[in-house]
Amino acid sequence: MKAKTVAQSRVSIGNMMQPDQANVNGGVHGGEIMKMMDTCAGIVARRHSRMSTVTARVDELEFLLPIRVGNLVTCHGQLTYVGKQSMDILVTVMVEDLKKSEPSRMALTAYFTMVALDENGLPTEVPRLIIETDEEQRLYDEGESRYKAHKEKRKNWAKD
């Protein structure tokens, strides 16, 4: 299995928020944004592994800005760490008010852990990750720390 770079699976997806995605006050439901983020992470994972993938975990979501009907929401996804069968993916959500001539702003970020599945629906090995920049190395090191912390937490759950 040939290793791949972060750039080979990086993706951006966008959507203008519609009234059916919002509450009566025009604020977009958080679940709509989470679904968009999960889709973005899934595309990154599928591009890297070329296999079916499932979401195993999502780390903390904290909304920094409100997202309104008519806003352009863009999710940027990239791999940060790859284990044997799992992939850690950073998804950054940018929001732009299309009525104003202002740059988009970061609304939230989250880390998704995706697991690749073989044709029988069982976890399977994924390609290693090639790190090319200092920023990618920083994100990789942080991802590895998250991976080890979650692995330790799972071990402790098994003891309870």
Secondary structure as GFF3:
##gff-version 3
##sequence-region A 1 160
A	DSSP	beta_strand	4	5	.	.	.	ID=ss1
A	DSSP	beta_strand	11	16	.	.	.	ID=ss2
A	DSSP	three_ten_helix	19	21	.	.	.	ID=ss3
A	DSSP	alpha_helix	30	49	.	.	.	ID=ss4
A	DSSP	beta_strand	52	58	.	.	.	ID=ss5
A	DSSP	beta_strand	72	82	.	.	.	ID=ss6
A	DSSP	beta_strand	86	96	.	.	.	ID=ss7
A	DSSP	beta_strand	105	117	.	.	.	ID=ss8
A	DSSP	beta_strand	129	130	.	.	.	ID=ss9
A	DSSP	alpha_helix	134	159	.	.	.	ID=ss10
###
